[in-house]
Amino acid sequence: MLCVTALGESVRKAQQLAYDTLVPIQFEGKQYRRDIGHRAVKR
């Protein structure tokens, strides 16, 4: 298990930074949630 967190000026920026950090991390069977913070981020 790996936990990635990020801080930003807004929830949206912190969410994007966290997901951007995930992209280069690669290993067999990689899975991650794609709904973190979705309720706080108005689309």
Phi, psi and omega in degrees: 000142179226134179247125178243127177232162179209154175244144178208174179291343178213168177298318180301316180293320178296318178300312181296319178298320179296314179293323177297327178290329181290328187306309183284349179278114183232135171199158183300131178081013182303131175220148174204156180283143180249011183244010182295126178076005186297330180287331181276342182258112178278125183262000000 
